[in-house]
Amino acid sequence: MLYCSTRDKNKTFTFEQIFLNALASDGGLYVPVSIPKVTQSEMAQMSKLNFSELSFEIFHKFTGDTFVANELRTIITKSYSVFQNPKIVDLKIIDNIHCVELFHGPTLAFKDIAMQVLGNMYEFLLKKSKNKMNLITATSGDTGAAAIDALKSKPYVNIFVLHPENKVSEIQRRLMTSVMDKNVFNIAVKGTFDDCQYLVKEMFNDQVFRNEIQMSGVNSINWARIVAQVVYYFFIYFQQGASKKEMIVSVPTGNFGDIYAGYIAKQMGLPIKKLIIATNHNNLLEKCLNTGLYEPGKVNPSISPSMDIQVASNFERIIFDVCNQNTTRVLTLMNDLKVNKKFKLSNDELGKLKTTFLAFSVDEKETLETIKYIFDRHNIIVDPHSAIGFKALQKYNNFRSEFAYFCFETAHPCKFPEAIIKAINYNPQIPNFIGNIKDKEEKFVVLENNLDQLKKYIQSKVN
Ligand SMILES: *Cc1c(COP(=O)(O)O)cnc(C)c1O
């Protein structure tokens, strides 16, 4: 199994290389040279597996010689042993829609499902090579907590997390800043998530700095995260039992990582009919699907802060495919984005995008109404991101008995109490295992949105 950059197909890399590098040195994203297929007989086998076993089978197709089978199995088993719900991913049905609970990990969002595996992979690989690495990531609220939980106290790694100051929920912040381990560094940046993401990308693109501090990243651009997320598309397909209907999946989307994993699952052979990009009012992806024009604007804060994103970094991977993997074309579009702050897909490229993807944005009012609707009818509380996924499916409004409809629940509602209180006047309970998070001491620094200052801070902590 080999990988290349979306901007250069001539150089190839192993899984270990792309895992540790995270972002290609030419600024592109790593993608597999070819996507492994799952045969019908493998599907039959896989349908009998629990989540952890299925995860092993899928990862094994992507990791090449990086791990021997038993090492990989141990990494994955260990990763899912920390989940509260032994099923890892659970489902419930609301109005004929399978709602997929992806929030049973230690920090209550779907990011845990991939991040726990990444944490144990870093530990394994760095122990072997005795290298120390500094992981730097930007977070819109949930990645940071998941990364910190997965990496705290691990030898050979420091984890630096940039979050936009005052733009994540209190619980989201506390899940990050109440961790006191010496290898954890929280940085509140005076800016937006896109600013944070830009700062991290600039550090990655500075080869001298990157080598000096042995930098790596766990942002949703890390291919291993995509693989971990491919697993639950297969898992939920098998949960249908005998019926095996083609799937329509609505995915609350920000950085385009979770939904891109669905696209990969489809390439591997999973019968997915459509993937619905569900966004809040930061809807550049919806506009792109309508017009072909990809034009990031200013982030407009919302009650679904984990999706307050205008630069969907994984989108370059799908661009690579709709451009028939023509790297010259990818480079042209990415250069347009850099210079003109936008690019336009051709009709042919847009058509390819639309064969799999649909997009609906959901505004604040609709989000609150949806939380209330589900609560009133079913006595179930969903978080605002999940409500957006649900509402997008209702907007699609094309329910047919030959398809199975799924909606991802990406976070536990207790992470966003303000929105829930506003919608249904009820303060959602924090699960007991989280403990008294509101009384815990917090540790973080506040920095300007300034690359040099940030680099100096990181260097001072690394050396
Ligand atoms: C990260 C996140 C999303 C968006 O996922 P992407 O992979 O960035 O598209 C949606 N909902 C929640 C709760 C998240 O934390």
The ligand as a Gaussian input file, in Angstrom:
#p B3LYP/6-31G(d) Opt

LIG

0 1
 C      -15.265000      18.022000      13.955000
 C      -16.712000      17.991000      14.104000
 C      -17.571000      18.031000      12.977000
 C      -17.045000      18.190000      11.576000
 O      -16.287000      17.082000      11.134000
 P      -15.292000      17.244000       9.887000
 O      -14.597000      15.936000       9.776000
 O      -14.350000      18.355000      10.269000
 O      -16.101000      17.589000       8.710000
 C      -18.928000      17.911000      13.194000
 N      -19.441000      17.817000      14.430000
 C      -18.656000      17.790000      15.529000
 C      -19.288000      17.692000      16.860000
 C      -17.267000      17.860000      15.403000
 O      -16.495000      17.841000      16.488000

